[in-house]
Amino acid sequence: SSMIHMLDALLGIEHEKSAKAFRFQSDMLKYMPAPHRRLVQDFKADIQKSGSIKDCARRNHNIVPAYDGALRTYAAFRKSHLAIASSFLSSTHQGTGQSTFREMLRETLDNTEASFLGRGES
């Protein structure tokens, strides 16, 4: 889960503070081992200072195709994760606490796909 937080920050994927995905990720930080939590917090602080890859791509349009390619791959990962998690949790009749995991995972996928700068998924 630490890597997901860091990839979102690195790629400049934003989750609105009122959204399920933001709340879920904030809750996840609380349950991470302290060294993992510090790693994520320090990484996000560094990205805020230096800027994300999305910020770089906005300044240098030559890297937009590579950025969008990375987003396509990340969105594909999130689609697979959504399918696997849905299948597993449905088959075991488990959930992720009070969260509606499908909506939250779908929201993270939607936020990833909303971050495209070029043609996106075409």
C-alpha positions as semicolon CSV with decimal commas, in nm:
position;residue;x (nm);y (nm);z (nm)
1;S;0,000;0,000;0,000
2;S;0,296;0,235;0,052
3;M;0,381;0,214;-0,316
4;I;0,029;0,314;-0,422
5;H;0,051;0,630;-0,211
6;M;0,390;0,712;-0,355
7;L;0,293;0,639;-0,717
8;D;-0,011;0,866;-0,683
9;A;0,210;1,147;-0,553
10;L;0,482;1,089;-0,814
11;L;0,233;1,088;-1,101
12;G;0,037;1,385;-0,962
13;I;-0,288;1,192;-0,916
14;E;-0,511;1,381;-0,677
15;H;-0,797;1,249;-0,469
16;E;-1,040;1,512;-0,340
17;K;-1,034;1,542;0,038
18;S;-1,406;1,472;0,056
19;A;-1,376;1,158;-0,157
20;K;-1,375;0,797;-0,036
21;A;-1,035;0,729;-0,191
22;F;-0,872;1,015;-0,001
23;R;-1,028;0,910;0,329
24;F;-0,935;0,545;0,273
25;Q;-0,574;0,631;0,191
26;S;-0,556;0,859;0,496
27;D;-0,685;0,574;0,712
28;M;-0,435;0,333;0,554
29;L;-0,150;0,559;0,662
30;K;-0,258;0,522;1,023
31;Y;-0,232;0,142;1,004
32;M;0,104;0,126;0,825
33;P;0,412;0,038;1,024
34;A;0,574;0,363;1,139
35;P;0,876;0,336;0,903
36;H;0,644;0,287;0,603
37;R;0,426;0,579;0,710
38;R;0,732;0,806;0,746
39;L;0,859;0,695;0,404
40;V;0,527;0,788;0,242
41;Q;0,501;1,119;0,429
42;D;0,860;1,216;0,348
43;F;0,817;1,116;-0,018
44;K;0,498;1,321;-0,051
45;A;0,668;1,620;0,115
46;D;0,958;1,594;-0,132
47;I;0,716;1,574;-0,427
48;Q;0,531;1,881;-0,301
49;K;0,861;2,072;-0,300
50;S;0,998;1,948;-0,631
51;G;0,679;1,876;-0,824
52;S;0,528;1,562;-0,969
53;I;0,593;1,410;-1,309
54;K;0,261;1,564;-1,412
55;D;0,397;1,906;-1,320
56;C;0,708;1,838;-1,529
57;A;0,497;1,722;-1,824
58;R;0,290;2,041;-1,809
59;R;0,612;2,242;-1,843
60;N;0,773;2,016;-2,102
61;H;0,517;1,893;-2,353
62;N;0,771;1,653;-2,507
63;I;0,725;1,415;-2,215
64;V;0,344;1,416;-2,221
65;P;0,327;1,096;-2,432
66;A;0,556;0,914;-2,186
67;Y;0,358;1,047;-1,889
68;D;0,029;0,939;-2,044
69;G;0,182;0,599;-2,121
70;A;0,275;0,558;-1,755
71;L;-0,081;0,655;-1,659
72;R;-0,225;0,400;-1,903
73;T;-0,015;0,129;-1,740
74;Y;-0,108;0,244;-1,390
75;A;-0,478;0,259;-1,485
76;A;-0,451;-0,097;-1,621
77;F;-0,300;-0,204;-1,289
78;R;-0,584;-0,035;-1,102
79;K;-0,844;-0,205;-1,325
80;S;-0,685;-0,543;-1,252
81;H;-0,669;-0,463;-0,881
82;L;-1,037;-0,366;-0,883
83;A;-1,132;-0,692;-1,056
84;I;-0,918;-0,910;-0,829
85;A;-1,029;-0,738;-0,509
86;S;-1,395;-0,748;-0,612
87;S;-1,374;-1,115;-0,701
88;F;-1,191;-1,212;-0,384
89;L;-1,398;-1,007;-0,142
90;S;-1,723;-1,118;-0,305
91;S;-1,626;-1,484;-0,297
92;T;-1,522;-1,468;0,069
93;H;-1,808;-1,238;0,172
94;Q;-1,556;-0,998;0,322
95;G;-1,522;-0,625;0,289
96;T;-1,282;-0,357;0,395
97;G;-1,444;-0,241;0,716
98;Q;-1,713;0,019;0,665
99;S;-1,584;0,124;0,322
100;T;-1,753;0,035;-0,001
101;F;-1,434;-0,097;-0,155
102;R;-1,560;-0,119;-0,513
103;E;-1,662;0,249;-0,514
104;M;-1,334;0,352;-0,353
105;L;-1,121;0,150;-0,595
106;R;-1,328;0,275;-0,888
107;E;-1,275;0,630;-0,766
108;T;-0,897;0,584;-0,760
109;L;-0,914;0,448;-1,115
110;D;-1,129;0,743;-1,226
111;N;-0,883;0,987;-1,067
112;T;-0,595;0,816;-1,245
113;E;-0,771;0,836;-1,581
114;A;-0,861;1,203;-1,517
115;S;-0,489;1,285;-1,491
116;F;-0,409;1,233;-1,861
117;L;-0,255;1,540;-2,022
118;G;-0,249;1,432;-2,386
119;R;-0,488;1,205;-2,566
120;G;-0,527;0,975;-2,271
121;E;-0,657;0,632;-2,353
122;S;-0,672;0,672;-2,730
